[in-house]
Amino acid sequence: MKNNNLDEYLATFETHALRTDIDMNDHTNLQTFALRLPRSLADACIKMENPKTYEQWRATVQHQQKIYLKTKLLHSEYGTFNTNRTQGQGQRQTSGWIWHRPGGNNPGSNNQNWHGPGNRAPP
């Protein structure tokens, strides 16, 4: 699977299977299908639903990919991990979130929710 493009991978696998007239539910073919997925995606499918047929694998892998993409979107839209903000006296903060709000994060706007866990509000 290239560039996290699951639809392309499924279409390519199914096209090759139809052209060569292979049994997609054969254990060897299912193993080949799973081994070409990103390891974390294949592992999540096995742990969560343990698919046994190609149709089950297809549904499971699509479901797990949706979860991955939603998680990725959530973290990219609602906050970014802050590793560059200084805490004072030369100390550097290595954890915590800065929440993004419409209109930006203006610390002087009396908005007390702009900082995340571990971050200090300005005086």
PLY file of the C-alpha trace (Angstrom):
ply
format ascii 1.0
element vertex 123
property float x
property float y
property float z
element edge 122
property int vertex1
property int vertex2
end_header
0.00 0.00 0.00
1.52 3.30 -1.10
0.98 6.70 0.52
-1.83 5.45 2.79
-4.07 5.11 -0.28
-6.24 2.20 0.78
-8.77 2.52 -2.04
-6.03 2.23 -4.66
-4.53 -0.78 -2.87
-7.90 -2.58 -2.67
-8.68 -1.85 -6.32
-5.27 -3.08 -7.46
-5.46 -6.26 -5.36
-8.97 -7.07 -6.56
-8.09 -6.34 -10.20
-5.09 -8.67 -10.08
-7.12 -11.33 -8.31
-9.85 -11.20 -10.97
-7.36 -11.22 -13.87
-5.50 -14.23 -12.50
-8.64 -15.97 -11.24
-7.25 -16.64 -7.77
-9.26 -17.48 -4.68
-9.01 -14.31 -2.57
-10.08 -16.31 0.52
-7.14 -18.69 0.23
-4.93 -18.39 3.32
-1.82 -17.58 1.27
-3.59 -14.83 -0.67
-5.04 -13.33 2.51
-1.58 -13.37 4.04
-0.15 -11.62 0.97
-2.93 -9.03 1.19
-2.26 -8.37 4.89
1.52 -8.25 4.55
1.29 -5.43 2.00
-0.67 -3.26 4.45
1.11 -0.98 6.90
2.01 -3.17 9.86
0.07 -1.09 12.39
-3.06 -1.25 10.23
-2.86 -5.02 9.77
-2.20 -5.51 13.49
-5.19 -3.32 14.42
-7.44 -5.36 12.11
-6.36 -8.64 13.66
-6.62 -7.35 17.24
-10.03 -5.75 16.80
-11.92 -8.06 14.48
-9.70 -11.02 13.48
-10.95 -11.25 9.86
-10.96 -14.66 8.20
-12.20 -13.96 4.64
-11.28 -11.33 2.08
-14.61 -9.54 2.53
-14.03 -9.41 6.29
-10.48 -8.12 5.74
-11.75 -5.49 3.32
-14.43 -4.22 5.72
-12.08 -4.31 8.71
-9.23 -2.54 6.99
-11.57 0.20 5.72
-13.01 0.63 9.22
-9.56 0.83 10.85
-8.31 3.27 8.20
-11.28 5.55 8.92
-10.41 5.50 12.63
-6.78 6.34 11.83
-7.76 9.22 9.54
-10.25 10.64 12.07
-7.59 10.51 14.79
-5.05 12.18 12.53
-7.57 14.89 11.58
-8.54 15.46 15.19
-4.96 16.08 16.24
-4.13 18.28 13.26
-7.22 20.50 13.51
-7.71 20.95 17.25
-4.20 21.25 18.56
-0.56 20.79 17.99
1.96 19.33 20.33
4.04 22.15 21.78
7.77 21.43 22.11
9.17 24.92 21.50
7.48 27.11 24.12
9.84 28.27 26.86
8.81 28.18 30.51
11.26 30.81 31.74
14.88 30.91 33.01
16.16 28.88 30.05
13.86 25.92 30.64
12.11 24.43 27.67
8.72 22.81 27.87
8.62 19.35 26.31
4.99 18.43 26.75
1.54 19.94 26.65
-0.95 21.13 24.09
-1.72 24.55 22.73
-5.32 24.71 21.61
-6.14 26.48 18.38
-9.23 28.63 18.42
-10.93 30.49 15.58
-9.22 33.85 15.24
-5.97 32.55 16.73
-4.55 32.11 20.20
-4.16 35.59 21.56
-2.89 35.36 25.14
-3.85 38.98 25.83
-7.51 38.43 24.90
-8.59 37.34 28.40
-9.22 33.87 26.98
-8.27 31.48 29.76
-8.59 28.35 27.58
-5.79 29.05 25.13
-3.25 26.99 27.07
-3.22 23.23 27.53
-2.04 20.85 30.26
1.40 21.77 31.54
1.37 25.22 29.97
1.19 28.28 32.19
-1.14 31.14 31.45
0.66 34.47 31.04
0.63 36.77 34.10
0 1
1 2
2 3
3 4
4 5
5 6
6 7
7 8
8 9
9 10
10 11
11 12
12 13
13 14
14 15
15 16
16 17
17 18
18 19
19 20
20 21
21 22
22 23
23 24
24 25
25 26
26 27
27 28
28 29
29 30
30 31
31 32
32 33
33 34
34 35
35 36
36 37
37 38
38 39
39 40
40 41
41 42
42 43
43 44
44 45
45 46
46 47
47 48
48 49
49 50
50 51
51 52
52 53
53 54
54 55
55 56
56 57
57 58
58 59
59 60
60 61
61 62
62 63
63 64
64 65
65 66
66 67
67 68
68 69
69 70
70 71
71 72
72 73
73 74
74 75
75 76
76 77
77 78
78 79
79 80
80 81
81 82
82 83
83 84
84 85
85 86
86 87
87 88
88 89
89 90
90 91
91 92
92 93
93 94
94 95
95 96
96 97
97 98
98 99
99 100
100 101
101 102
102 103
103 104
104 105
105 106
106 107
107 108
108 109
109 110
110 111
111 112
112 113
113 114
114 115
115 116
116 117
117 118
118 119
119 120
120 121
121 122
